Amino acid sequence: MKFISTSTIIICLFISCLQKAGACTNFMAGKNATVDGSTIITYAADSHTLYGELYHWPAQDWPQGSMLE
């Protein structure tokens, strides 16, 4: 019976390793970890479907009061 339990655990661990990771990237640095004592926190959603995509519009001279649709 002990063999079956050990085998079952090993198989479950193996199967769990095959799952796709759904992690996001976080970088955090506290005030004691930076030279100037600043706190740095950043978060990156590694999936463009979660929060959308990044867009870039080149710098231009826009008329005063104009807005992006």
CHARMM internal coordinates of N, CA and C (Angstrom, degrees):
IC EDIT
DIST 1 N 1 CA 1.4531
DIST 1 CA 1 C 1.5304
ANGL 1 N 1 CA 1 C 111.39
DIST 1 C 2 N 1.3284
ANGL 1 CA 1 C 2 N 116.61
DIHE 1 N 1 CA 1 C 2 N -35.80
DIST 2 N 2 CA 1.4608
ANGL 1 C 2 N 2 CA 120.36
DIHE 1 CA 1 C 2 N 2 CA 178.22
DIST 2 CA 2 C 1.5261
ANGL 2 N 2 CA 2 C 110.68
DIHE 1 C 2 N 2 CA 2 C -63.63
DIST 2 C 3 N 1.3137
ANGL 2 CA 2 C 3 N 118.94
DIHE 2 N 2 CA 2 C 3 N -35.65
DIST 3 N 3 CA 1.4563
ANGL 2 C 3 N 3 CA 123.23
DIHE 2 CA 2 C 3 N 3 CA 178.28
DIST 3 CA 3 C 1.5197
ANGL 3 N 3 CA 3 C 110.91
DIHE 2 C 3 N 3 CA 3 C -62.00
DIST 3 C 4 N 1.3255
ANGL 3 CA 3 C 4 N 116.76
DIHE 3 N 3 CA 3 C 4 N -41.55
DIST 4 N 4 CA 1.4659
ANGL 3 C 4 N 4 CA 121.04
DIHE 3 CA 3 C 4 N 4 CA -179.69
DIST 4 CA 4 C 1.5297
ANGL 4 N 4 CA 4 C 109.80
DIHE 3 C 4 N 4 CA 4 C -65.31
DIST 4 C 5 N 1.2964
ANGL 4 CA 4 C 5 N 118.38
DIHE 4 N 4 CA 4 C 5 N -42.29
DIST 5 N 5 CA 1.4574
ANGL 4 C 5 N 5 CA 121.59
DIHE 4 CA 4 C 5 N 5 CA -179.63
DIST 5 CA 5 C 1.5210
ANGL 5 N 5 CA 5 C 110.92
DIHE 4 C 5 N 5 CA 5 C -64.59
DIST 5 C 6 N 1.3211
ANGL 5 CA 5 C 6 N 118.00
DIHE 5 N 5 CA 5 C 6 N -44.37
DIST 6 N 6 CA 1.4529
ANGL 5 C 6 N 6 CA 121.81
DIHE 5 CA 5 C 6 N 6 CA 179.26
DIST 6 CA 6 C 1.5145
ANGL 6 N 6 CA 6 C 110.87
DIHE 5 C 6 N 6 CA 6 C -65.03
DIST 6 C 7 N 1.3226
ANGL 6 CA 6 C 7 N 117.10
DIHE 6 N 6 CA 6 C 7 N -42.72
DIST 7 N 7 CA 1.4618
ANGL 6 C 7 N 7 CA 121.11
DIHE 6 CA 6 C 7 N 7 CA 178.52
DIST 7 CA 7 C 1.5269
ANGL 7 N 7 CA 7 C 110.74
DIHE 6 C 7 N 7 CA 7 C -63.16
DIST 7 C 8 N 1.3012
ANGL 7 CA 7 C 8 N 116.63
DIHE 7 N 7 CA 7 C 8 N -41.26
DIST 8 N 8 CA 1.4593
ANGL 7 C 8 N 8 CA 120.74
DIHE 7 CA 7 C 8 N 8 CA 179.97
DIST 8 CA 8 C 1.5279
ANGL 8 N 8 CA 8 C 110.62
DIHE 7 C 8 N 8 CA 8 C -63.05
DIST 8 C 9 N 1.3089
ANGL 8 CA 8 C 9 N 116.85
DIHE 8 N 8 CA 8 C 9 N -42.95
DIST 9 N 9 CA 1.4660
ANGL 8 C 9 N 9 CA 120.51
DIHE 8 CA 8 C 9 N 9 CA 179.16
DIST 9 CA 9 C 1.5269
ANGL 9 N 9 CA 9 C 110.69
DIHE 8 C 9 N 9 CA 9 C -63.76
DIST 9 C 10 N 1.3148
ANGL 9 CA 9 C 10 N 116.96
DIHE 9 N 9 CA 9 C 10 N -44.19
DIST 10 N 10 CA 1.4594
ANGL 9 C 10 N 10 CA 120.78
DIHE 9 CA 9 C 10 N 10 CA 179.64
DIST 10 CA 10 C 1.5172
ANGL 10 N 10 CA 10 C 110.93
DIHE 9 C 10 N 10 CA 10 C -62.37
DIST 10 C 11 N 1.3105
ANGL 10 CA 10 C 11 N 117.96
DIHE 10 N 10 CA 10 C 11 N -42.83
DIST 11 N 11 CA 1.4660
ANGL 10 C 11 N 11 CA 121.89
DIHE 10 CA 10 C 11 N 11 CA 179.18
DIST 11 CA 11 C 1.5270
ANGL 11 N 11 CA 11 C 110.62
DIHE 10 C 11 N 11 CA 11 C -64.61
DIST 11 C 12 N 1.3287
ANGL 11 CA 11 C 12 N 116.86
DIHE 11 N 11 CA 11 C 12 N -42.56
DIST 12 N 12 CA 1.4715
ANGL 11 C 12 N 12 CA 120.25
DIHE 11 CA 11 C 12 N 12 CA 178.99
DIST 12 CA 12 C 1.5263
ANGL 12 N 12 CA 12 C 111.20
DIHE 11 C 12 N 12 CA 12 C -63.79
DIST 12 C 13 N 1.3227
ANGL 12 CA 12 C 13 N 117.10
DIHE 12 N 12 CA 12 C 13 N -41.36
DIST 13 N 13 CA 1.4617
ANGL 12 C 13 N 13 CA 120.20
DIHE 12 CA 12 C 13 N 13 CA 177.38
DIST 13 CA 13 C 1.5214
ANGL 13 N 13 CA 13 C 111.19
DIHE 12 C 13 N 13 CA 13 C -63.97
DIST 13 C 14 N 1.3080
ANGL 13 CA 13 C 14 N 117.01
DIHE 13 N 13 CA 13 C 14 N -40.93
DIST 14 N 14 CA 1.4662
ANGL 13 C 14 N 14 CA 121.02
DIHE 13 CA 13 C 14 N 14 CA 178.61
DIST 14 CA 14 C 1.5232
ANGL 14 N 14 CA 14 C 110.96
DIHE 13 C 14 N 14 CA 14 C -62.62
DIST 14 C 15 N 1.3169
ANGL 14 CA 14 C 15 N 116.96
DIHE 14 N 14 CA 14 C 15 N -45.36
DIST 15 N 15 CA 1.4642
ANGL 14 C 15 N 15 CA 121.35
DIHE 14 CA 14 C 15 N 15 CA -179.73
DIST 15 CA 15 C 1.5287
ANGL 15 N 15 CA 15 C 110.39
DIHE 14 C 15 N 15 CA 15 C -65.22
DIST 15 C 16 N 1.3309
ANGL 15 CA 15 C 16 N 117.56
DIHE 15 N 15 CA 15 C 16 N -39.22
DIST 16 N 16 CA 1.4635
ANGL 15 C 16 N 16 CA 119.76
DIHE 15 CA 15 C 16 N 16 CA -179.70
DIST 16 CA 16 C 1.5307
ANGL 16 N 16 CA 16 C 111.48
DIHE 15 C 16 N 16 CA 16 C -66.04
DIST 16 C 17 N 1.3188
ANGL 16 CA 16 C 17 N 117.97
DIHE 16 N 16 CA 16 C 17 N -26.64
DIST 17 N 17 CA 1.4665
ANGL 16 C 17 N 17 CA 121.16
DIHE 16 CA 16 C 17 N 17 CA 177.79
DIST 17 CA 17 C 1.5248
ANGL 17 N 17 CA 17 C 111.68
DIHE 16 C 17 N 17 CA 17 C -73.73
DIST 17 C 18 N 1.3097
ANGL 17 CA 17 C 18 N 118.06
DIHE 17 N 17 CA 17 C 18 N -18.37
DIST 18 N 18 CA 1.4593
ANGL 17 C 18 N 18 CA 121.51
DIHE 17 CA 17 C 18 N 18 CA -178.96
DIST 18 CA 18 C 1.5261
ANGL 18 N 18 CA 18 C 112.49
DIHE 17 C 18 N 18 CA 18 C -83.56
DIST 18 C 19 N 1.3215
ANGL 18 CA 18 C 19 N 117.44
DIHE 18 N 18 CA 18 C 19 N -12.04
DIST 19 N 19 CA 1.4508
ANGL 18 C 19 N 19 CA 121.04
DIHE 18 CA 18 C 19 N 19 CA -178.64
DIST 19 CA 19 C 1.5213
ANGL 19 N 19 CA 19 C 110.55
DIHE 18 C 19 N 19 CA 19 C -69.47
DIST 19 C 20 N 1.3179
ANGL 19 CA 19 C 20 N 116.05
DIHE 19 N 19 CA 19 C 20 N 145.63
DIST 20 N 20 CA 1.4607
ANGL 19 C 20 N 20 CA 121.42
DIHE 19 CA 19 C 20 N 20 CA 177.95
DIST 20 CA 20 C 1.5292
ANGL 20 N 20 CA 20 C 109.03
DIHE 19 C 20 N 20 CA 20 C -73.28
DIST 20 C 21 N 1.3100
ANGL 20 CA 20 C 21 N 115.83
DIHE 20 N 20 CA 20 C 21 N 133.01
DIST 21 N 21 CA 1.4649
ANGL 20 C 21 N 21 CA 120.43
DIHE 20 CA 20 C 21 N 21 CA 179.51
DIST 21 CA 21 C 1.5217
ANGL 21 N 21 CA 21 C 110.19
DIHE 20 C 21 N 21 CA 21 C -73.00
DIST 21 C 22 N 1.3065
ANGL 21 CA 21 C 22 N 116.53
DIHE 21 N 21 CA 21 C 22 N 139.26
DIST 22 N 22 CA 1.4498
ANGL 21 C 22 N 22 CA 121.92
DIHE 21 CA 21 C 22 N 22 CA 178.87
DIST 22 CA 22 C 1.5182
ANGL 22 N 22 CA 22 C 111.25
DIHE 21 C 22 N 22 CA 22 C -116.59
DIST 22 C 23 N 1.3040
ANGL 22 CA 22 C 23 N 117.30
DIHE 22 N 22 CA 22 C 23 N 41.22
DIST 23 N 23 CA 1.4631
ANGL 22 C 23 N 23 CA 120.91
DIHE 22 CA 22 C 23 N 23 CA -174.75
DIST 23 CA 23 C 1.5189
ANGL 23 N 23 CA 23 C 111.63
DIHE 22 C 23 N 23 CA 23 C -89.90
DIST 23 C 24 N 1.3080
ANGL 23 CA 23 C 24 N 114.62
DIHE 23 N 23 CA 23 C 24 N 158.03
DIST 24 N 24 CA 1.4597
ANGL 23 C 24 N 24 CA 121.83
DIHE 23 CA 23 C 24 N 24 CA 172.99
DIST 24 CA 24 C 1.5153
ANGL 24 N 24 CA 24 C 108.35
DIHE 23 C 24 N 24 CA 24 C -112.72
DIST 24 C 25 N 1.3074
ANGL 24 CA 24 C 25 N 116.29
DIHE 24 N 24 CA 24 C 25 N 164.64
DIST 25 N 25 CA 1.4541
ANGL 24 C 25 N 25 CA 121.22
DIHE 24 CA 24 C 25 N 25 CA -177.68
DIST 25 CA 25 C 1.5220
ANGL 25 N 25 CA 25 C 109.80
DIHE 24 C 25 N 25 CA 25 C -98.36
DIST 25 C 26 N 1.3123
ANGL 25 CA 25 C 26 N 116.73
DIHE 25 N 25 CA 25 C 26 N 126.48
DIST 26 N 26 CA 1.4540
ANGL 25 C 26 N 26 CA 122.75
DIHE 25 CA 25 C 26 N 26 CA 176.83
DIST 26 CA 26 C 1.5219
ANGL 26 N 26 CA 26 C 109.19
DIHE 25 C 26 N 26 CA 26 C -125.33
DIST 26 C 27 N 1.3124
ANGL 26 CA 26 C 27 N 116.05
DIHE 26 N 26 CA 26 C 27 N 136.21
DIST 27 N 27 CA 1.4589
ANGL 26 C 27 N 27 CA 121.76
DIHE 26 CA 26 C 27 N 27 CA 172.31
DIST 27 CA 27 C 1.5213
ANGL 27 N 27 CA 27 C 106.98
DIHE 26 C 27 N 27 CA 27 C -124.56
DIST 27 C 28 N 1.3247
ANGL 27 CA 27 C 28 N 116.16
DIHE 27 N 27 CA 27 C 28 N 124.19
DIST 28 N 28 CA 1.4573
ANGL 27 C 28 N 28 CA 120.64
DIHE 27 CA 27 C 28 N 28 CA 179.82
DIST 28 CA 28 C 1.5185
ANGL 28 N 28 CA 28 C 109.25
DIHE 27 C 28 N 28 CA 28 C -134.99
DIST 28 C 29 N 1.3115
ANGL 28 CA 28 C 29 N 116.18
DIHE 28 N 28 CA 28 C 29 N 135.53
DIST 29 N 29 CA 1.4592
ANGL 28 C 29 N 29 CA 121.98
DIHE 28 CA 28 C 29 N 29 CA 175.96
DIST 29 CA 29 C 1.5218
ANGL 29 N 29 CA 29 C 107.76
DIHE 28 C 29 N 29 CA 29 C -136.60
DIST 29 C 30 N 1.3153
ANGL 29 CA 29 C 30 N 116.21
DIHE 29 N 29 CA 29 C 30 N 123.06
DIST 30 N 30 CA 1.4605
ANGL 29 C 30 N 30 CA 121.20
DIHE 29 CA 29 C 30 N 30 CA 178.98
DIST 30 CA 30 C 1.5142
ANGL 30 N 30 CA 30 C 111.65
DIHE 29 C 30 N 30 CA 30 C -81.20
DIST 30 C 31 N 1.3311
ANGL 30 CA 30 C 31 N 115.63
DIHE 30 N 30 CA 30 C 31 N 174.61
DIST 31 N 31 CA 1.4694
ANGL 30 C 31 N 31 CA 119.98
DIHE 30 CA 30 C 31 N 31 CA -175.38
DIST 31 CA 31 C 1.5253
ANGL 31 N 31 CA 31 C 112.56
DIHE 30 C 31 N 31 CA 31 C -63.93
DIST 31 C 32 N 1.3245
ANGL 31 CA 31 C 32 N 118.40
DIHE 31 N 31 CA 31 C 32 N -25.72
DIST 32 N 32 CA 1.4625
ANGL 31 C 32 N 32 CA 120.35
DIHE 31 CA 31 C 32 N 32 CA 178.16
DIST 32 CA 32 C 1.5280
ANGL 32 N 32 CA 32 C 112.70
DIHE 31 C 32 N 32 CA 32 C -83.90
DIST 32 C 33 N 1.3301
ANGL 32 CA 32 C 33 N 117.02
DIHE 32 N 32 CA 32 C 33 N -5.63
DIST 33 N 33 CA 1.4682
ANGL 32 C 33 N 33 CA 120.48
DIHE 32 CA 32 C 33 N 33 CA -178.44
DIST 33 CA 33 C 1.5204
ANGL 33 N 33 CA 33 C 112.81
DIHE 32 C 33 N 33 CA 33 C -102.43
DIST 33 C 34 N 1.3273
ANGL 33 CA 33 C 34 N 117.60
DIHE 33 N 33 CA 33 C 34 N -4.74
DIST 34 N 34 CA 1.4629
ANGL 33 C 34 N 34 CA 120.52
DIHE 33 CA 33 C 34 N 34 CA 179.91
DIST 34 CA 34 C 1.5244
ANGL 34 N 34 CA 34 C 110.38
DIHE 33 C 34 N 34 CA 34 C -113.71
DIST 34 C 35 N 1.3127
ANGL 34 CA 34 C 35 N 116.13
DIHE 34 N 34 CA 34 C 35 N 154.38
DIST 35 N 35 CA 1.4632
ANGL 34 C 35 N 35 CA 121.28
DIHE 34 CA 34 C 35 N 35 CA -177.05
DIST 35 CA 35 C 1.5227
ANGL 35 N 35 CA 35 C 111.38
DIHE 34 C 35 N 35 CA 35 C -64.51
DIST 35 C 36 N 1.3377
ANGL 35 CA 35 C 36 N 117.05
DIHE 35 N 35 CA 35 C 36 N -43.21
DIST 36 N 36 CA 1.4614
ANGL 35 C 36 N 36 CA 120.02
DIHE 35 CA 35 C 36 N 36 CA -175.96
DIST 36 CA 36 C 1.5272
ANGL 36 N 36 CA 36 C 114.01
DIHE 35 C 36 N 36 CA 36 C -94.64
DIST 36 C 37 N 1.3436
ANGL 36 CA 36 C 37 N 117.73
DIHE 36 N 36 CA 36 C 37 N 5.30
DIST 37 N 37 CA 1.4597
ANGL 36 C 37 N 37 CA 120.92
DIHE 36 CA 36 C 37 N 37 CA 177.56
DIST 37 CA 37 C 1.5112
ANGL 37 N 37 CA 37 C 114.63
DIHE 36 C 37 N 37 CA 37 C 81.07
DIST 37 C 38 N 1.3227
ANGL 37 CA 37 C 38 N 117.40
DIHE 37 N 37 CA 37 C 38 N 11.02
DIST 38 N 38 CA 1.4633
ANGL 37 C 38 N 38 CA 119.51
DIHE 37 CA 37 C 38 N 38 CA 178.86
DIST 38 CA 38 C 1.5264
ANGL 38 N 38 CA 38 C 110.28
DIHE 37 C 38 N 38 CA 38 C -81.25
DIST 38 C 39 N 1.3150
ANGL 38 CA 38 C 39 N 115.97
DIHE 38 N 38 CA 38 C 39 N 155.52
DIST 39 N 39 CA 1.4560
ANGL 38 C 39 N 39 CA 122.74
DIHE 38 CA 38 C 39 N 39 CA 176.64
DIST 39 CA 39 C 1.5171
ANGL 39 N 39 CA 39 C 108.04
DIHE 38 C 39 N 39 CA 39 C -102.29
DIST 39 C 40 N 1.3260
ANGL 39 CA 39 C 40 N 116.83
DIHE 39 N 39 CA 39 C 40 N 130.13
DIST 40 N 40 CA 1.4587
ANGL 39 C 40 N 40 CA 121.47
DIHE 39 CA 39 C 40 N 40 CA -177.80
DIST 40 CA 40 C 1.5309
ANGL 40 N 40 CA 40 C 108.19
DIHE 39 C 40 N 40 CA 40 C -122.42
DIST 40 C 41 N 1.3220
ANGL 40 CA 40 C 41 N 116.13
DIHE 40 N 40 CA 40 C 41 N 123.60
DIST 41 N 41 CA 1.4597
ANGL 40 C 41 N 41 CA 121.53
DIHE 40 CA 40 C 41 N 41 CA 177.14
DIST 41 CA 41 C 1.5218
ANGL 41 N 41 CA 41 C 107.73
DIHE 40 C 41 N 41 CA 41 C -134.09
DIST 41 C 42 N 1.3215
ANGL 41 CA 41 C 42 N 116.96
DIHE 41 N 41 CA 41 C 42 N 126.08
DIST 42 N 42 CA 1.4553
ANGL 41 C 42 N 42 CA 120.92
DIHE 41 CA 41 C 42 N 42 CA 177.21
DIST 42 CA 42 C 1.5132
ANGL 42 N 42 CA 42 C 109.57
DIHE 41 C 42 N 42 CA 42 C -139.12
DIST 42 C 43 N 1.2989
ANGL 42 CA 42 C 43 N 116.27
DIHE 42 N 42 CA 42 C 43 N 150.57
DIST 43 N 43 CA 1.4578
ANGL 42 C 43 N 43 CA 122.65
DIHE 42 CA 42 C 43 N 43 CA -177.28
DIST 43 CA 43 C 1.5180
ANGL 43 N 43 CA 43 C 107.91
DIHE 42 C 43 N 43 CA 43 C -136.77
DIST 43 C 44 N 1.3073
ANGL 43 CA 43 C 44 N 116.88
DIHE 43 N 43 CA 43 C 44 N 134.25
DIST 44 N 44 CA 1.4587
ANGL 43 C 44 N 44 CA 121.25
DIHE 43 CA 43 C 44 N 44 CA 177.48
DIST 44 CA 44 C 1.5209
ANGL 44 N 44 CA 44 C 108.94
DIHE 43 C 44 N 44 CA 44 C -126.63
DIST 44 C 45 N 1.3220
ANGL 44 CA 44 C 45 N 116.41
DIHE 44 N 44 CA 44 C 45 N 117.07
DIST 45 N 45 CA 1.4560
ANGL 44 C 45 N 45 CA 120.58
DIHE 44 CA 44 C 45 N 45 CA 173.91
DIST 45 CA 45 C 1.5202
ANGL 45 N 45 CA 45 C 106.25
DIHE 44 C 45 N 45 CA 45 C -78.10
DIST 45 C 46 N 1.3088
ANGL 45 CA 45 C 46 N 116.94
DIHE 45 N 45 CA 45 C 46 N 113.40
DIST 46 N 46 CA 1.4569
ANGL 45 C 46 N 46 CA 121.34
DIHE 45 CA 45 C 46 N 46 CA -173.82
DIST 46 CA 46 C 1.5242
ANGL 46 N 46 CA 46 C 113.45
DIHE 45 C 46 N 46 CA 46 C -74.56
DIST 46 C 47 N 1.3129
ANGL 46 CA 46 C 47 N 116.91
DIHE 46 N 46 CA 46 C 47 N 2.39
DIST 47 N 47 CA 1.4607
ANGL 46 C 47 N 47 CA 121.04
DIHE 46 CA 46 C 47 N 47 CA -179.96
DIST 47 CA 47 C 1.5268
ANGL 47 N 47 CA 47 C 109.26
DIHE 46 C 47 N 47 CA 47 C -118.18
DIST 47 C 48 N 1.3231
ANGL 47 CA 47 C 48 N 117.51
DIHE 47 N 47 CA 47 C 48 N 123.14
DIST 48 N 48 CA 1.4603
ANGL 47 C 48 N 48 CA 119.82
DIHE 47 CA 47 C 48 N 48 CA 178.91
DIST 48 CA 48 C 1.5200
ANGL 48 N 48 CA 48 C 112.07
DIHE 47 C 48 N 48 CA 48 C -69.65
DIST 48 C 49 N 1.3304
ANGL 48 CA 48 C 49 N 118.25
DIHE 48 N 48 CA 48 C 49 N -14.83
DIST 49 N 49 CA 1.4590
ANGL 48 C 49 N 49 CA 119.92
DIHE 48 CA 48 C 49 N 49 CA -179.82
DIST 49 CA 49 C 1.5280
ANGL 49 N 49 CA 49 C 111.63
DIHE 48 C 49 N 49 CA 49 C -82.94
DIST 49 C 50 N 1.3329
ANGL 49 CA 49 C 50 N 118.11
DIHE 49 N 49 CA 49 C 50 N -13.63
DIST 50 N 50 CA 1.4569
ANGL 49 C 50 N 50 CA 121.00
DIHE 49 CA 49 C 50 N 50 CA -177.52
DIST 50 CA 50 C 1.5250
ANGL 50 N 50 CA 50 C 111.63
DIHE 49 C 50 N 50 CA 50 C -75.89
DIST 50 C 51 N 1.3413
ANGL 50 CA 50 C 51 N 117.62
DIHE 50 N 50 CA 50 C 51 N -53.33
DIST 51 N 51 CA 1.4573
ANGL 50 C 51 N 51 CA 121.63
DIHE 50 CA 50 C 51 N 51 CA -177.51
DIST 51 CA 51 C 1.5142
ANGL 51 N 51 CA 51 C 113.15
DIHE 50 C 51 N 51 CA 51 C -119.98
DIST 51 C 52 N 1.3015
ANGL 51 CA 51 C 52 N 118.28
DIHE 51 N 51 CA 51 C 52 N 4.31
DIST 52 N 52 CA 1.4550
ANGL 51 C 52 N 52 CA 120.47
DIHE 51 CA 51 C 52 N 52 CA -179.16
DIST 52 CA 52 C 1.5160
ANGL 52 N 52 CA 52 C 110.99
DIHE 51 C 52 N 52 CA 52 C 99.77
DIST 52 C 53 N 1.2962
ANGL 52 CA 52 C 53 N 115.28
DIHE 52 N 52 CA 52 C 53 N -176.18
DIST 53 N 53 CA 1.4544
ANGL 52 C 53 N 53 CA 121.35
DIHE 52 CA 52 C 53 N 53 CA -177.09
DIST 53 CA 53 C 1.5179
ANGL 53 N 53 CA 53 C 110.32
DIHE 52 C 53 N 53 CA 53 C -103.72
DIST 53 C 54 N 1.3190
ANGL 53 CA 53 C 54 N 116.27
DIHE 53 N 53 CA 53 C 54 N 161.68
DIST 54 N 54 CA 1.4606
ANGL 53 C 54 N 54 CA 120.85
DIHE 53 CA 53 C 54 N 54 CA 174.27
DIST 54 CA 54 C 1.5192
ANGL 54 N 54 CA 54 C 109.14
DIHE 53 C 54 N 54 CA 54 C -88.64
DIST 54 C 55 N 1.3157
ANGL 54 CA 54 C 55 N 116.14
DIHE 54 N 54 CA 54 C 55 N 138.84
DIST 55 N 55 CA 1.4463
ANGL 54 C 55 N 55 CA 121.60
DIHE 54 CA 54 C 55 N 55 CA 178.43
DIST 55 CA 55 C 1.5223
ANGL 55 N 55 CA 55 C 109.11
DIHE 54 C 55 N 55 CA 55 C -121.25
DIST 55 C 56 N 1.3045
ANGL 55 CA 55 C 56 N 116.35
DIHE 55 N 55 CA 55 C 56 N 152.35
DIST 56 N 56 CA 1.4532
ANGL 55 C 56 N 56 CA 121.21
DIHE 55 CA 55 C 56 N 56 CA 179.19
DIST 56 CA 56 C 1.5176
ANGL 56 N 56 CA 56 C 109.66
DIHE 55 C 56 N 56 CA 56 C -131.27
DIST 56 C 57 N 1.3257
ANGL 56 CA 56 C 57 N 115.73
DIHE 56 N 56 CA 56 C 57 N 128.04
DIST 57 N 57 CA 1.4488
ANGL 56 C 57 N 57 CA 121.45
DIHE 56 CA 56 C 57 N 57 CA 173.38
DIST 57 CA 57 C 1.5253
ANGL 57 N 57 CA 57 C 106.72
DIHE 56 C 57 N 57 CA 57 C -115.81
DIST 57 C 58 N 1.3264
ANGL 57 CA 57 C 58 N 117.92
DIHE 57 N 57 CA 57 C 58 N 124.17
DIST 58 N 58 CA 1.4665
ANGL 57 C 58 N 58 CA 119.85
DIHE 57 CA 57 C 58 N 58 CA -179.54
DIST 58 CA 58 C 1.5287
ANGL 58 N 58 CA 58 C 111.50
DIHE 57 C 58 N 58 CA 58 C -62.05
DIST 58 C 59 N 1.3170
ANGL 58 CA 58 C 59 N 115.26
DIHE 58 N 58 CA 58 C 59 N 152.53
DIST 59 N 59 CA 1.4613
ANGL 58 C 59 N 59 CA 120.72
DIHE 58 CA 58 C 59 N 59 CA 178.75
DIST 59 CA 59 C 1.5238
ANGL 59 N 59 CA 59 C 110.20
DIHE 58 C 59 N 59 CA 59 C -61.85
DIST 59 C 60 N 1.3140
ANGL 59 CA 59 C 60 N 115.08
DIHE 59 N 59 CA 59 C 60 N 137.77
DIST 60 N 60 CA 1.4622
ANGL 59 C 60 N 60 CA 121.35
DIHE 59 CA 59 C 60 N 60 CA 178.38
DIST 60 CA 60 C 1.5180
ANGL 60 N 60 CA 60 C 108.69
DIHE 59 C 60 N 60 CA 60 C -146.60
DIST 60 C 61 N 1.3064
ANGL 60 CA 60 C 61 N 116.14
DIHE 60 N 60 CA 60 C 61 N 165.68
DIST 61 N 61 CA 1.4595
ANGL 60 C 61 N 61 CA 121.39
DIHE 60 CA 60 C 61 N 61 CA 173.17
DIST 61 CA 61 C 1.5196
ANGL 61 N 61 CA 61 C 107.96
DIHE 60 C 61 N 61 CA 61 C -92.65
DIST 61 C 62 N 1.3255
ANGL 61 CA 61 C 62 N 115.75
DIHE 61 N 61 CA 61 C 62 N 108.96
DIST 62 N 62 CA 1.4547
ANGL 61 C 62 N 62 CA 121.19
DIHE 61 CA 61 C 62 N 62 CA -178.76
DIST 62 CA 62 C 1.5219
ANGL 62 N 62 CA 62 C 109.40
DIHE 61 C 62 N 62 CA 62 C -100.45
DIST 62 C 63 N 1.3346
ANGL 62 CA 62 C 63 N 116.38
DIHE 62 N 62 CA 62 C 63 N 149.03
DIST 63 N 63 CA 1.4679
ANGL 62 C 63 N 63 CA 118.64
DIHE 62 CA 62 C 63 N 63 CA 175.37
DIST 63 CA 63 C 1.5366
ANGL 63 N 63 CA 63 C 110.07
DIHE 62 C 63 N 63 CA 63 C -62.61
DIST 63 C 64 N 1.3142
ANGL 63 CA 63 C 64 N 117.05
DIHE 63 N 63 CA 63 C 64 N 148.05
DIST 64 N 64 CA 1.4510
ANGL 63 C 64 N 64 CA 120.96
DIHE 63 CA 63 C 64 N 64 CA -179.59
DIST 64 CA 64 C 1.5259
ANGL 64 N 64 CA 64 C 110.64
DIHE 63 C 64 N 64 CA 64 C -60.79
DIST 64 C 65 N 1.3232
ANGL 64 CA 64 C 65 N 116.78
DIHE 64 N 64 CA 64 C 65 N 133.03
DIST 65 N 65 CA 1.4615
ANGL 64 C 65 N 65 CA 122.20
DIHE 64 CA 64 C 65 N 65 CA 178.80
DIST 65 CA 65 C 1.5196
ANGL 65 N 65 CA 65 C 114.19
DIHE 64 C 65 N 65 CA 65 C 88.95
DIST 65 C 66 N 1.3348
ANGL 65 CA 65 C 66 N 118.50
DIHE 65 N 65 CA 65 C 66 N -4.89
DIST 66 N 66 CA 1.4689
ANGL 65 C 66 N 66 CA 120.08
DIHE 65 CA 65 C 66 N 66 CA 179.92
DIST 66 CA 66 C 1.5296
ANGL 66 N 66 CA 66 C 109.75
DIHE 65 C 66 N 66 CA 66 C -73.11
DIST 66 C 67 N 1.3322
ANGL 66 CA 66 C 67 N 115.46
DIHE 66 N 66 CA 66 C 67 N 151.40
DIST 67 N 67 CA 1.4540
ANGL 66 C 67 N 67 CA 121.41
DIHE 66 CA 66 C 67 N 67 CA -178.10
DIST 67 CA 67 C 1.5389
ANGL 67 N 67 CA 67 C 109.47
DIHE 66 C 67 N 67 CA 67 C -133.92
DIST 67 C 68 N 1.3218
ANGL 67 CA 67 C 68 N 115.62
DIHE 67 N 67 CA 67 C 68 N 152.50
DIST 68 N 68 CA 1.4496
ANGL 67 C 68 N 68 CA 121.57
DIHE 67 CA 67 C 68 N 68 CA 177.50
DIST 68 CA 68 C 1.5322
ANGL 68 N 68 CA 68 C 108.52
DIHE 67 C 68 N 68 CA 68 C -82.93
DIST 68 C 69 N 1.3189
ANGL 68 CA 68 C 69 N 116.25
DIHE 68 N 68 CA 68 C 69 N 133.50
DIST 69 N 69 CA 1.4703
ANGL 68 C 69 N 69 CA 119.74
DIHE 68 CA 68 C 69 N 69 CA -179.61
DIST 69 CA 69 C 1.4973
ANGL 69 N 69 CA 69 C 110.37
DIHE 68 C 69 N 69 CA 69 C -74.23
END
COOR INIT
IC SEED 1 N 1 CA 1 C
IC BUILD
